[in-house]
Amino acid sequence: MVYFLETKEAAQAFNVSTGALRLAASRNSNKYEWLKVDNEKGGRGGKKLLFKISKDKLLTAFNQELITKNTLIYDEKMQKVKLSEIITTDNLKTINNSLKTSNLNLTESKINDDLAVLNLKFENLSDELKEDAKSKVKLLKQVEKYIEGGLTLKRALFLCNVEWRNYSNWRSDYKKYGILGLVDTRGLHRKDKTKLSAWMQEYALREYRTFGAGGFNFTELWWQIHKEAATKENYDFIGFDLGEVKPLFSVKTLQNFIKNYYKDKPLEHCIITQGLDRAKSKFLPAQGNQRELYDMKNMCWQIDSSPADIIVRDDETLEPFRPHILSVVDVFSGMGVATLVSKSNSLSLTRLLWKA
């Protein structure tokens, strides 16, 4: 079905200016289909300029609030019709409220939100994954409302900027799993997951904490866990040792478990691998007072050099530069000598020591 709009309404529907439409008509442009009809009320030239528009574009313009349901429209017989007469009131209400509806009735509500394949729960996902899944639900809902309003699926997908393949996959996954079916699960099965059972994890951590200093032999630990599995899980360790039975997990799995476990525990890992003293020097601030180590003057001098937070000018060349502060301080008494130098070098330090 084809309809026509007057210049002002057509400009709103096409989201262009009225001048652009009149210019297109005067140039006989093919961009917009138009015609001139007799103006009942007279006017300049006695003609009325009308622009052709399809039903799909009418619905799209209404949904985007470019026109209202009271916009004056002409049919092919040049009879005045209203948008409310072109589509039903129910569809108008559906389209108008499409973005306000929170539920997408593509399938029955899911009682169990767990995704059977990955055993996930929506509330445990990150905010980024939640927003991504919700945006896909909104797109599915919008496409469905467009179709209910009379648009073709191709046109609805074009308006929502969604590819057919993605739409088909999202719709199918939503019907099967609910909103969890729309979660991007790539990598989730590997993140913070391990094939090791609870007792294997405890055994591996205990051994690593005991023998982790220096070069740790993960292959030996892998072999010991399989030997222990013969007692705890009735595992055929003899067949494993002979290479006839498949291992429970690989050495790489064991290494990844230890790596991921200590990923956010750097202090504990440093104590295990490098010792308590090295851990203190790495993770604890400096402690104690050097004055307690010296009981007389001139037993220990501290020399320091650092750039000053000021700009000065040279007396001879008058060029500005940032000086260095050289200081020599007696640790016991706290007395010291400081000077400003253009460069921190051995000559400047020697002159400062002379002054001290």
N, C-alpha and C positions, 0 to 999 in steps of 0.2 A: 504494500500500500504506500502511495506517495502523498505527501502533504506539502503545503506551502506556507511560508511565514512572511510577514511584512519585513521591511528593511531593518527596523529597530529590533524586533524580536529575533530576526535571523542573525543579526550581529551578536546578540547575547548568546544564542545557541551555538554559533560557530566560534564564539569568544574572540571576535575581531571588532574593529570599529565600523560604524555605518559608512564612513567615508571610503573605507577599503572596499566595501561591497558595491557602493555606487560607482567607484572607479573601475572595478572589475566589469560591471555591466556596461559602462561607457566604452570600455576597450574591447567589449565582446569576448571576455576571457572565458576559457573553458573550466576554470577552477571551481566556479559556482554555477550551477544551473539556475537560470532565472527566466522570468517572463514578465511582460507588462500587460495589465488589464485595465479596463476603464474604471476610473475612480468615481464612485457614486457621489462623493461629496465635492467633486471638482478637484482643484489643485493645479499645481504647475504642470502644464502639458496635458492635463486631464487624464493622466495614466498613473497607475499604482504599480510599484516595483515589488514583485514577489520572488522569493527564493525557494527552490525545491529542497526538501529535506525528507529523509527516510524515517520510518517508525523507530528503528534502532537508535538513530542519532537523537531523535526526540526524547526517548527514554533516558539516554545517556546524559543529555543536557539537563533533564529534570533531576536526575540523580545527583548531578554535580551542582544543583541549585543555580543553574544559569537561567532557567525559566521556571515559571510556576504553573500549577495546574489550571490557572485561569487565563493563561496565555492564549491569544486569539490565533486560531489555526484554520487554514483553508484546505478542503479536500480537492480531489481531482475535478469535481464539478463546480469548484469555486464557491462551495457552501461553507459557511462558518461553522466550525466545530471546536469543542474544547478538549483539552488533553484528558480531562476526566471521562470523556466519552470514548476516547480511543482505547484506553485500558481500564480495567475494572478498578473499583475503589480499593478492593483488597490488595491488588498488586501495587497500587500507588502507596498504600500504607506499608506494604512489605519493603518496597524499594527505599522509601523515605526513612525507615527505621532499620535498614540493613546493618549500618555500622553501630547501632545502639544495642543490637541483640547480642547477648553474651554467649548463647549456646548455639552450636551448629548441629542441627538435627539430621545429620547424615546417617546416623545409626543409633541404636539404643545405647543408653548410658552404661558405662562400664562400672560394675560393682567393685571389681578388683583392678586397681591401677597398676599392678605389677606387670611388667613386660616379661613374659615367660622365658624368652630367649636369654635375656641378660639379667633378670631378677632385679630390675631397677625400680625405684620409687621416685615419682615426680618431685616430691618435696625435698629429696636429697640431692637433686641436681643443682648445678651452678645457675646463677641468675642469667648468664648469657645463654645457656641451653634452654632455660625456661622461656625467655623472651623469643628465641628463635622458633620454638615449637608453637607458642601462642600466635606469632605472626603468620605462621602457616595455616593455623586454624582460621584466622581472620580472612585470609585469602580464599580458603575453601568456602567459607561462609558467604563472602562477597560474590564469588562466582555463582554459587547456588541462587542467591537473591537476584542477580542479573538475569539468570535463566528463568526464574519464576516471573520476572517482570516482562518477559517476552523477547529477550535477546537470545541470539544463537550462542552456542557454546564457544564457537570460534571468536565471536565478537567479545564475549565476556572474558575469555582468556587474554585477548588483546588489551582490553581496558585494564585488567589487573596485572598485565605484564608478566604472565605466567606461561611457561611452555607446557604443551600438552603432555609430554612425558612426565614432567614433575607433578602436574595436576593429577594424572592417573595414578602415579605411585603414592602420592600423599593421601588421596582419597581411599585407596585400597588399604594402606597401612592404618589410617584412622578408623576404618570399619573393623579391622581386626583387633587393634590394640588400644584404641582411644588416642588421647593426646600423646601418650608415650611412644606410639608408633611414629610420631613426627619428630622425635628427638634424634639429633645427629649422634649416633652411637659409635662413630669411628674412633677407635683408641680407648673407649671406655672399658673394654674387657681386659685391657692391659694395664691401665693406670691403677697403681696401688693394689694389684691383684697378684696372686701367686698360686702355683700348683701345690705348694707345700701345705701339708695338714698342720694342725695346731701343735702337735707334739714335735713334728719335724722343725717347725720354726723355733720352738723353745730349745731344742737340741742344738740347732745351728747357732743360735745366739749365745748359748752357754759356751760352746766350744770356741767361738770367735772371740768372746770376751776373755777367755783364758789364754788363748794362743795367738791372738791377733797382732801382737807386736812383731815387727819384722815382716818377712815374707810368709804370708799365710797360704797353706796348701789346701785349696778348695777341692781338689780332686780327692784328697785323703778324706776330707769331711764328707764328700758325696758318697764315697765308698762306705764310711762308717754308718751313715744314715740308712743306707740300704741293708747293712748288716743288722742294725737295730730294728728295721722293719720286719725282719724275719721273726722276731719275737712278738712285736706289737700287732702286726697285721698278717701274720702267717705268709709272709712273702717268700718266694723261692730264691733265697740268697745264693744257693749253690748254682742254680741255673743262671742267675745274674752274673756270678763270678766267672762262669764258663762262657759267657756271651750267648747263652741260649734263651734267656728271658729278657724282655724289654725293660729298660730302667724305668723307675717311677717318674723321674725327671732328669733333666740334663744338668751338667755343671754350670752352664750359663744361667739357668734358672736360679740356682743357688747364689751365684754371684749377684744377680739382679736383685734378689731378695735382700741380701746384706746391704747392697748399695742404696736401695730405696728406703730401708729401715733407718739407716743413719743419715739420710739426706737432710733431715731437719734436726739432727742431734750431733752437731759438730764437736761440742765439748766432750761428750762421752766417747766419740770416735777418736778424738785426739788423745784422750787418756789411755784408751786401749792400745793404740798403735804407736804412740810416741812417749807415753809416760806422763806421770802427774806433774813433774817439774816443767816439762815443755808446755803442758796444758796451762799451767799457771802463768807462764811468761806470755802465752798467746792470748788468753782470755781474761786475765785478771790485771787490774791497773797496778802501777808501781807502788810498793808498800815500804814503810819505814822512813827514817830520817838519816841522811848521811852524816849529820853532825854527831850522831851517837858513836860513829866509828872513829872520830878524831878528837883528841883532848888538848891539842896545842895548835898555835898558829903555824901557818906555813907548812903544815903536814900535807895538805891537798889543796890545789888550786883548780878551779873549773874555768875553762875558756869557752866562750860562746861567740858565734858570729851569725847575725841575721839581718836581712834587709829592713831598713827603717820604713815606717809608714808616713814619710814626709818627702817632699821634693825640695832640694836646696840648689843654690846657684854657686858656681865656681868663682872664686875671688878674681882670678886672672882672666879666664876666657868668658866669664859670665854665662856659661852654658848650664842649663838646669840638669840635674841628675838625681838619682835615688841613692843615698849613701847606705853603707853597711854599718851596723853597730857592733863594735868589737868590745868585749868585756872580759875581765879576769877577776874572779871572785874567790876569796879565801873561804873554804868550806866551814871552818870552825868559827871564825869571827863574823863572817858575812860581809866584811869590808871588801871593796872592789874598786877597780878602775875601768872606766869606759871611754870610748872615743868614737868619733865618726870618721870614716875613711871612704874614699871613692871606690876602692876595690878591696876585697878581703883576700889578702895574700900573705906570704911568709914575712915580707918586709914590714907590713903594717902590724902583724902580730909581734914581731921582734921589738918594734918601737914601743908597743903597748907594754910589753914585759919590762922594758927599761923604766917606764913610768911607774909600774907597780913596785 
